[in-house]
Amino acid sequence: MASQIDKCLQCGARIIWVFATATGRRMPMDAATDPKGTWIIETCGPDYYARCVGKDFTKYAGIRHKSHFATCPDANRFRVKRK
């Protein structure tokens, strides 16, 4: 995963750019793992995909991450307004 690690332009945190499986859009994910995170990162070739697994810790016991939108203090500056 090291080649996908980047820095948030606002807060400087380490992030991983992934494709969200539900929308296919790129989204920033915290590079640090978090046992209370609701996302897992999967690979398919050179790309990384994030799948939301929620808080069902018994079904998905793998390495978890949090969306950087949930942890960045400046996340609203980067959110795309939907029509």
Secondary structure, DSSP 8 states (H G I E B T S, - for coil): -GGGEEE-TTT--EEEEEEETTT--EEEEESS--TT-SEEEEEETTEEEEEE-TT-TTT--S--B-BHHHH-TTGGGT-----
